[in-house]
Amino acid sequence: MSKNNQYGIVMTTTDSQDEAARLAQGLVEQKLAACVQILNITSYYAWEGKIENSPEYLMLIKTNQGCYDDVEQFLTQHHSYDVPEIVQAPIQRGLPAYLQWIDENTR
């Protein structure tokens, strides 16, 4: 993988600000993420045959793509949802100093 494509943002949502904070703290402490941002959102989604909407907290997890499997495992083990959103989008470009900071703060 080239240096330019080795970073990603993993996204997940929770229904609790406390859970989002707990997950974010654990991810950063375990060096699975250099930074986690938490945003208050409203989600609309299909679940069990119905269209639902609910307030949620979107977590933007800045990490090295090589950490994805460990991030997914951490979220799967510690997340309260039966089927949590866990998706990664690549960071195509970024400020070199910021990308280096991600390297320095992830495994």
C-alpha positions in Angstrom: 0.0 0.0 0.0 1.5 3.4 -0.9 2.2 5.9 1.8 -0.6 8.2 0.4 -3.3 5.5 0.8 -2.4 4.0 4.2 -4.8 6.2 6.3 -8.5 5.9 6.8 -11.5 7.1 8.7 -13.5 4.4 10.3 -17.1 5.4 11.1 -19.5 4.0 13.6 -22.6 5.3 15.4 -24.0 4.9 18.9 -27.2 6.0 20.6 -25.4 7.3 23.7 -22.9 10.0 24.2 -21.5 8.1 27.1 -20.9 5.0 25.0 -19.3 7.1 22.2 -17.0 8.7 24.7 -16.1 5.3 26.3 -15.4 3.8 22.8 -13.3 6.8 21.8 -11.3 6.7 25.0 -10.5 3.0 24.5 -9.6 3.4 20.8 -7.1 6.2 21.6 -5.7 4.5 24.7 -5.0 1.3 22.8 -3.4 3.3 19.9 -6.1 2.0 17.5 -6.9 5.7 16.6 -5.0 8.9 16.8 -8.2 10.9 17.1 -11.9 10.3 17.4 -14.4 13.0 16.7 -18.0 12.6 18.0 -20.9 14.4 16.2 -24.5 14.6 17.2 -26.7 13.4 14.2 -30.1 12.0 13.3 -30.1 8.7 11.4 -32.9 7.3 9.2 -32.6 3.6 8.5 -34.5 0.4 7.7 -34.5 -2.0 10.7 -36.6 -5.2 11.1 -39.0 -4.3 8.3 -39.7 -0.6 9.4 -38.2 2.7 8.6 -36.7 4.2 11.8 -35.1 7.5 12.8 -33.3 8.3 15.9 -30.7 10.6 17.4 -27.2 9.1 17.3 -23.6 10.0 17.8 -21.4 9.6 14.7 -17.8 8.6 15.5 -15.1 9.6 13.0 -12.1 7.4 13.9 -8.8 8.6 12.3 -6.4 5.7 12.0 -3.9 3.9 9.9 -5.6 1.4 7.6 -3.4 -1.3 9.0 -5.3 -1.0 12.3 -8.7 -1.6 10.7 -9.1 -5.3 11.8 -8.2 -4.4 15.4 -10.6 -1.4 15.3 -13.3 -3.6 14.0 -12.6 -6.2 16.7 -12.6 -3.6 19.4 -15.9 -2.1 18.3 -17.5 -5.5 17.8 -16.5 -6.5 21.4 -17.4 -3.2 23.1 -20.4 -1.8 21.1 -23.9 -2.1 22.4 -25.6 -2.5 18.9 -26.4 -5.9 17.5 -25.1 -4.8 14.1 -23.0 -1.7 14.5 -22.0 0.4 11.5 -18.3 -0.2 11.1 -17.0 1.1 7.7 -13.7 2.6 6.6 -13.2 5.3 4.0 -9.6 5.9 2.8 -7.9 9.2 3.2 -6.7 9.9 -0.3 -4.6 13.0 0.6 -3.7 14.9 3.7 -1.3 17.4 5.2 1.9 15.4 5.6 2.5 16.5 9.2 -1.0 15.4 10.1 -0.6 12.0 8.5 2.8 11.6 10.3 0.9 12.4 13.6 -1.5 9.6 12.8 1.5 7.3 12.3 3.0 8.4 15.6 -0.2 7.8 17.5 -1.4 4.4 16.1 0.2 0.9 16.3 
